[in-house]
Amino acid sequence: MPTNRPIGFSPTQNAQLQADIRYLRDIGATNIRVNQQQLKVDNGQRMGTNRPDLQFDYNGRRYHVEYETPTSNRGPGHQSRITSNDPDTEVILLIVP
């Protein structure tokens, strides 16, 4: 699916997401996914029906990024779900107003 899709209603979060995707492409990240079901790095196997805001592979690791607002308090729950599905992944929580 296209990576220029929004992850929510926040213009600043969507702008940050697109800036991050440009950076990730520049450094050679692959398998970039936006707001799609969680996959594992090894074989692209679906790991859950949750939809991390951003996923990508870099240097043999799978990364998931969640963009949160300062008042959402949902970040820890997102992190817990992602790592429960795949303990070998890296999760990045970003607070973007």
C-alpha angles and dihedrals in degrees: 000000000000117000093215091076118120121249095206145328097292112104091200093053092048091048091049090049092053092047089051092050091052090051093047091052090049092055094045103258114162139199092037111185130180123205095341133127116289117269134190122238099230101061108353090254115166108251100182146346091247114111114223113204093238133008130180144155121238129169092348096310132105117229130193124195126197119194111209135179119237091254102038098091088194097111098089091050091050091048092049093051094047095049092043088058094045119011091187095063128097118233124202119193115199124190107213117171 
